[in-house]
Amino acid sequence: MFDRLLYRGPSLEVLHEEYAKKGRLDERAPLIAVHEIRIEAPVERVWKLLSDPAGWGLLDPAIRDIRLDSTVAVDAGFTWKNGMARIKSRFAVIQPRREITWTGVSAGAHAVHRHLLEETADGATQVRTEESMGGPLLVLFFNNAKLQATLEKWLAGLKRAAEA
């Protein structure tokens, strides 16, 4: 438990370059969650929603104040709020219709958040999201159940918007 409490993990730069860009989460991070959902919409529509950070508030009203440094591209930065947390992020993987991944930092916690899209044979989209978070004292105010609930809420919002 003490190790989880004080876990710092890799630097944000290493997390970005050696983990996120290579399709990896921080497997040693104290918080890891995964969620999948089937969306009855074409992968193009789902991709359009995920690759438009300015519209993320439509997926989850807790997300707001999104500011992109440039376009959605590998290594492009953006800042945003999720609830009370101000997050500074950077895109690590942009593979249209297949994957969008970013890293982020908020209050000393480092995260990798991946989204994998797969077109199904019948024209729907299977979306898998996975996230790892680590940082000193993080487990005092956030836990796996909360992270899991956040991912479930996020994908439910994506599903609602894509199927509308």
C-alpha positions in Angstrom: 0.0 0.0 0.0 2.8 2.4 0.8 4.3 1.9 -2.6 1.0 2.8 -4.2 0.7 5.9 -2.1 4.1 7.3 -3.1 4.2 6.0 -6.6 5.7 8.6 -9.0 6.1 6.4 -12.1 8.0 7.5 -15.2 8.4 11.1 -16.1 5.7 12.6 -18.3 8.1 12.7 -21.2 9.0 9.0 -20.8 5.3 8.1 -20.4 4.5 10.0 -23.6 7.4 8.7 -25.7 8.0 5.2 -24.4 4.5 4.2 -23.2 1.7 6.1 -25.0 3.4 6.3 -28.4 4.1 2.5 -28.2 0.6 1.5 -27.3 1.4 0.9 -23.6 -0.1 2.0 -20.3 1.9 2.3 -17.2 1.2 -1.2 -15.9 2.8 -0.4 -12.5 0.5 2.7 -12.0 -1.8 2.4 -9.0 -4.8 3.2 -11.1 -5.7 1.3 -14.3 -9.1 0.9 -15.9 -10.5 -0.5 -19.2 -13.9 -0.3 -20.7 -15.4 -1.3 -24.1 -18.6 -0.4 -25.8 -20.3 -1.2 -29.0 -21.6 1.9 -30.8 -24.3 1.5 -33.5 -22.7 4.1 -35.8 -20.0 4.0 -38.5 -16.4 4.4 -37.3 -16.1 7.7 -39.2 -18.8 9.3 -37.0 -17.2 8.0 -33.8 -13.7 9.1 -35.0 -15.1 12.6 -35.8 -16.4 13.0 -32.2 -13.2 11.7 -30.5 -10.9 13.7 -32.7 -12.7 17.0 -32.0 -11.7 18.0 -28.4 -13.7 21.3 -28.7 -16.9 19.1 -28.8 -16.0 16.8 -25.9 -18.3 18.8 -23.6 -21.2 17.2 -25.6 -20.0 13.8 -24.6 -19.5 14.7 -20.9 -20.7 18.0 -19.5 -17.9 17.9 -16.9 -15.4 18.5 -19.7 -15.0 22.2 -20.5 -12.5 25.0 -21.2 -10.7 23.0 -23.9 -7.8 24.9 -25.6 -5.7 23.4 -28.3 -2.2 24.7 -29.1 -2.7 23.7 -32.7 -4.5 21.0 -34.7 -5.1 17.5 -33.5 -1.7 16.0 -34.3 0.9 13.8 -32.7 2.7 15.9 -30.0 0.2 18.7 -30.2 -0.7 20.0 -26.8 -4.1 21.0 -25.3 -5.4 22.0 -21.9 -8.9 21.2 -20.5 -10.9 20.8 -17.4 -12.6 17.7 -16.3 -14.7 18.6 -13.3 -12.4 20.6 -11.0 -9.2 19.2 -12.5 -7.2 21.3 -14.9 -5.3 18.9 -17.2 -2.4 19.6 -19.5 -2.3 17.0 -22.3 -0.5 16.1 -25.4 -1.6 13.8 -28.2 0.7 10.7 -28.6 -1.1 8.7 -31.3 -3.4 9.9 -34.0 -4.4 7.1 -36.4 -7.6 8.1 -38.1 -10.5 5.7 -37.5 -8.2 3.4 -35.4 -6.6 5.1 -32.4 -6.3 8.3 -30.5 -4.2 8.4 -27.4 -2.9 11.2 -25.2 -0.9 11.8 -22.1 -1.7 14.3 -19.4 -0.8 15.7 -16.1 -2.9 17.2 -13.4 -1.9 18.0 -9.8 1.2 15.8 -10.1 -0.8 12.8 -11.5 0.4 11.4 -14.9 -2.0 9.6 -17.2 -2.1 7.7 -20.5 -5.5 7.5 -22.1 -5.9 5.3 -25.1 -8.9 4.9 -27.5 -9.0 2.0 -29.9 -11.7 1.8 -32.6 -12.6 -1.2 -34.6 -15.2 -1.3 -37.4 -17.4 -4.3 -37.1 -18.6 -6.5 -40.0 -22.1 -5.0 -39.7 -21.0 -1.3 -39.8 -21.0 -0.6 -36.1 -17.9 0.5 -34.1 -16.3 -1.3 -31.1 -14.5 1.2 -28.9 -12.0 0.2 -26.2 -10.7 2.9 -23.8 -7.9 2.2 -21.3 -6.2 4.5 -18.9 -3.4 4.4 -16.3 -2.8 7.1 -13.7 0.0 7.5 -11.2 1.3 10.1 -8.9 2.2 10.7 -5.3 -0.8 10.6 -3.0 -3.2 10.1 -5.9 -4.8 7.1 -4.2 -5.9 9.2 -1.3 -8.5 11.0 -3.4 -9.0 8.9 -6.5 -9.3 5.1 -6.9 -9.8 2.4 -9.6 -13.6 2.4 -9.1 -13.8 6.2 -9.8 -11.5 5.8 -12.8 -13.7 3.0 -14.1 -16.8 5.0 -13.6 -15.3 7.9 -15.5 -14.4 5.7 -18.5 -17.9 4.2 -18.5 -19.5 7.7 -18.4 -17.2 8.9 -21.2 -18.0 6.0 -23.5 -21.7 6.2 -22.7 -21.6 9.9 -23.8 -19.7 9.0 -27.0 -22.3 6.3 -27.7 -25.2 8.7 -27.2 -23.7 11.4 -29.4 -22.6 9.0 -32.2 -26.0 7.2 -32.3 -28.1 10.4 -32.3 
